Amino acid sequence: MTSIAERRKFILDNIFQDGFVRVADLAQKLSVTQATIRKDLTYLEGQGLLYRAYGSALPTTAQVMDISLNTKKLINFKKKQKIAARAVSLLQVNDSIIMGAGSTLEVMAELLKPKGRLNVVTPAVNVSMALGDMSGVSVMQLGGILYGNSLCVIGSETKSQLENLHCSKLFFGVDGIDPEAGVTCATVEEAELLARMTGIVDTTIVLADSSKVRYKGFSRICGCEDVDILITDSGISDEDRKAIEKAGVKVIVA
């Protein structure tokens, strides 16, 4: 039987290795009750060592607004690769799409293989850089004020460039998706830009690993009813999946 200290070290080791842990999984692995795990998480959160979410816990860095993009990319990286690959599979021949900012979108850009000629509109400088010399891809980099940590341009100029555009799909990452609170991100400016983008596409697609489910970010982008597809990982619970699907969202598990 493990001691309290050993148990809490195990929890922290798993969080920083995988970027996300579930209460039920920890209880099973450590042969203790879920109530015991919840007490451990409460203690560790009080020490500033993790962040508690609905039935789970994440590294504290995962919920900091100004975390760097390079750091974000490392959190749940393998899951992001699977999610990004599934997103790429939705592209059609001679498609025109919008790709938002974020670490998962950068991974998607790196995995992207165009079918025919692909037009990409993006506010994300890192996405443009990943696609800039890719054969068969035309990139429209939106202009505006560069937000350094996300490498995303924002502002009235950015939104105005969308006025005469129409694309088949919008792919974007979020800080949180909740059946009641909707889809959220870290800043008001990014939320306003993404909300504008949802109005000029046929299909709105959220890329979010399961640690984002039930988390509520700072600024609301739209309601779940405005999202057509959520691509996530197998960590999503049946309860959460059904709640999101009830809002009219097709949930794809990568």
For each residue, the residues with C-beta under 8 A, 3 or more apart:
1: 31
2: 6 7 10 30
3: 6 7
4: 7 8 40
5: 8 9
6: 2 3 9 10
7: 2 3 4 10 11 30 32 36 40
8: 4 5 11 12 40 43 44
9: 5 6 12 13
10: 2 6 7 13 14 26 29 30
11: 7 8 14 15 21 26 37 40 41 44 50 57
12: 8 9 15 16 44 49 50
13: 9 10 16 17
14: 10 11 17 18 21 26
15: 11 12 18 19 20 21 50 57 58 59
16: 12 13 19 59
17: 13 14
18: 14 15 21 76
19: 15 16 58 59 62 74 75 76 77 79 211
20: 15 56 57 58 62 75 76 209 210 211 235
21: 11 14 15 18 25 26 56 57
22: 25 26 55 56 235
23: 26 27 34 37 38 41 55 56 57
24: 27 28 34 55
25: 21 22 28 29
26: 10 11 14 21 22 23 29 30 37
27: 23 24 30 31 32 33 34 36 37
28: 24 25 31
29: 10 25 26
30: 2 7 10 26 27 37
31: 1 27 28
32: 7 27 36 37
33: 27 36 37
34: 23 24 27 37 38
35: 38 39
36: 7 27 32 33 39 40
37: 11 23 26 27 30 32 33 34 40 41
38: 23 34 35 41 42
39: 35 36 42 43
40: 4 7 8 11 36 37 43 44
41: 11 23 37 38 44 45 50 52 57
42: 38 39 45 46 52
43: 8 39 40 46 47
44: 8 11 12 40 41 47 49 50 57
45: 41 42 48 49 50 51 52 57
46: 42 43
47: 43 44
48: 45 60
49: 12 44 45 60
50: 11 12 15 41 44 45 57 58 59 60
51: 45 57 58 59 60 62 63
52: 41 42 45 56 57
53: 56 57 58 211 214 215
54: 213 214 215
55: 22 23 24 214 237
56: 20 21 22 23 52 53 211
57: 11 15 20 21 23 41 44 45 50 51 52 53
58: 15 19 20 50 51 53 62 63 75 211
59: 15 16 19 50 51 62 75
60: 48 49 50 51 63 64
61: 64 67 71 75
62: 19 20 51 58 59 67 72 75 211
63: 51 58 60 175 215
64: 60 61 67
65: 186 187 218
66: 149
67: 61 62 64 71 72 149
68: 71 72 149
69: 72 73 102 103 106 126 149 150 151
70: 73 74
71: 61 67 68 74 75
72: 62 67 68 69 75 102 103
73: 69 70 77 80 103 106 107
74: 19 70 71 77
75: 19 20 58 59 61 62 71 72 103 211
76: 18 19 20 79 80 209 211 233
77: 19 73 74 80 81 107
78: 81 82
79: 19 76 82 83 209 210 233 235 254
80: 73 76 77 83 84 103 104 107 207 209
81: 77 78 84 85 107 111
82: 78 79 85 86 233 254
83: 79 80 86 87 104 207 208 209 231 232 233 254
84: 80 81 87 88 104 105 107 108 110 111 207
85: 81 82 88 89 111 254
86: 82 83 89 90 231 252 254
87: 83 84 90 108 171 205 207 231
88: 84 85 91 108 111 112 113
89: 85 86
90: 86 87 169 205 229
91: 88 95 97 112 114 115 118 169
92: 95 115 168
93: 115 116
94: 115 116 117 118
95: 91 92 114 115 116 118 119 168 169
96: 118 119 120 121 166 167 168
97: 91 118 119 120 121 167 168 169 170 171
98: 120 121 122 167 169 170 171 172 197 200 201
99: 105 108 109 120 121 122 124 127 171 172
100: 105 122 123 124 152 170 171 172 173 194 197
101: 105 122 123 124 126 127 150 151 152 172 173 190
102: 69 72 105 106 124 150 172 173 174 207
103: 69 72 73 75 80 106 107 173
104: 80 83 84 107 108 173 207 208 209
105: 84 99 100 101 102 108 109 122 124 127 171 172 173 207
106: 69 73 102 103 109 110 124 126 127 130
107: 73 77 80 81 84 103 104 110 111
108: 84 87 88 99 104 105 111 112 171 207
109: 99 105 106 112 126 127 130 131
110: 84 106 107 130
111: 81 84 85 88 107 108
112: 88 91 108 109 118 130 131 134 137
113: 88
114: 91 95 117 118 134 135 136 137
115: 91 92 93 94 95 118
116: 93 94 95 136
117: 94 114 136 138
118: 91 94 95 96 97 112 114 115 136 137 138
119: 95 96 97 137 138 140 167
120: 96 97 98 99 127 131 137 138 139 140
121: 96 97 98 99 140 142 162 165 167
122: 98 99 100 101 105 127 128 131 139 140 141 142
123: 100 101 141 142 144 152 153 154 158 193
124: 99 100 101 102 105 106 127 128 150 151 152 153
125: 128 129 141 146 151 152 153
126: 69 101 106 109 129 130 151
127: 99 101 105 106 109 120 122 124 130 131
128: 122 124 125 131 132 139 141
129: 125 126 132
130: 106 109 110 112 126 127 134
131: 109 112 120 122 127 128 134 137 139
132: 128 129 139
133:
134: 112 114 130 131 137
135: 114
136: 114 116 117 118
137: 112 114 118 119 120 131 134
138: 117 118 119 120
139: 120 122 128 131 132
140: 119 120 121 122
141: 122 123 125 128 153
142: 121 122 123 153 158 161 162
143: 153 157 158 161
144: 123 153 154 155 156 157 158
145: 153 154 155 157 158
146: 125 151 152 153
147: 150 151 152 153 154 187 189 190
148: 151
149: 66 67 68 69
150: 69 101 102 124 147 190
151: 69 101 124 125 126 146 147 148
152: 100 101 123 124 125 146 147 190
153: 123 124 125 141 142 143 144 145 146 147 158
154: 123 144 145 147 158 187 189 190 193
155: 144 145 158 159 189
156: 144 159 160
157: 143 144 145 160 161
158: 123 142 143 144 145 153 154 155 161 162 193
159: 155 156 162 192 193 196
160: 156 157 163
161: 142 143 157 158 165
162: 121 142 158 159 165 196 197 200
163: 160
164:
165: 121 161 162 200
166: 96 200 201
167: 96 97 98 119 121 170 200 201 202
168: 92 95 96 97 201 202 203
169: 90 91 95 97 98 201 202 203 204 205
170: 97 98 100 167 194 197 198 201 203 204 205
171: 87 97 98 99 100 105 108 205 207
172: 98 99 100 101 102 105 194 197 205 206 207
173: 100 101 102 103 104 105 206 207 208
174: 102 177 183 184 185 206 208 212 217 221
175: 63 184 185 186 212 215 217 218
176: 181 183 184 185 212 213 214 215 216 217
177: 174 182 183 184 206 208 212 213 215 224 227 230 244
178: 181 182 184 213 214 215 216 224
179: 224 240 243 244 246 247
180:
181: 176 178 184 216 220
182: 177 178 220 221 222 223 224 226
183: 174 176 177 206 220 221 222 223 224 226 227
184: 174 175 176 177 178 181 191 215 216 217 218 219 220 221
185: 174 175 176 190 191 194 217 218 219 221
186: 65 175 190 217 218 219
187: 65 147 154 190 191 218 219
188: 191 192 218 219
189: 147 154 155 192 193
190: 101 147 150 152 154 185 186 187 193 194 219
191: 184 185 187 188 194 195 219 220 221
192: 159 188 189 195 196
193: 123 154 158 159 189 190 196 197
194: 100 170 172 185 190 191 197 198 221 222
195: 191 192 198 199 221 222
196: 159 162 192 193 199 200
197: 98 100 162 170 172 193 194 200 201
198: 170 194 195 201 204 221 222 226
199: 195 196
200: 98 162 165 166 167 196 197
201: 98 166 167 168 169 170 197 198 204
202: 167 168 169
203: 168 169 170 228 229
204: 169 170 198 201 222 226 227 228 229
205: 87 90 169 170 171 172 227 228 229 230 231
206: 172 173 174 177 183 227 229 230 231
207: 80 83 84 87 102 104 105 108 171 172 173 231
208: 83 104 173 174 177 212 213 230 231 232
209: 20 76 79 80 83 104 212 232 233 235
210: 20 79 213 232 233 234 235 236 240
211: 19 20 53 56 58 62 75 76 215 235
212: 174 175 176 177 208 209 215 232
213: 54 176 177 178 208 210 232 236 237 240 244
214: 53 54 55 176 178 240
215: 53 54 63 175 176 177 178 184 211 212
216: 176 178 181 184
217: 174 175 176 184 185 186
218: 65 175 184 185 186 187 188
219: 184 185 186 187 188 190 191
220: 181 182 183 184 191
221: 174 182 183 184 185 191 194 195 198
222: 182 183 194 195 198 204 226 227
223: 182 183 226 227 247
224: 177 178 179 182 183 227 244 247 248 249
225: 247 248 249
226: 182 183 198 204 222 223
227: 177 183 204 205 206 222 223 224 230 247 249
228: 203 204 205 249 250
229: 90 203 204 205 206 249 250 251 252
230: 177 205 206 208 227 244 249 250 251 252
231: 83 86 87 205 206 207 208 252 254
232: 83 208 209 210 212 213 235 236 251 252 253 254
233: 76 79 82 83 209 210 236 253 254
234: 210 253 254
235: 20 22 79 209 210 211 232
236: 210 213 232 233 240 241 251 253
237: 55 213 240 241
238: 241 242
239: 242 243
240: 179 210 213 214 236 237 243 244
241: 236 237 238 244 245 251 253
242: 238 239 245 246
243: 179 239 240 246 247
244: 177 179 213 224 230 240 241 247 249 251
245: 241 242 248 249 250 251
246: 179 242 243
247: 179 223 224 225 227 243 244
248: 224 225 245
249: 224 225 227 228 229 230 244 245
250: 228 229 230 245
251: 229 230 232 236 241 244 245
252: 86 229 230 231 232
253: 232 233 234 236 241
254: 79 82 83 85 86 231 232 233 234
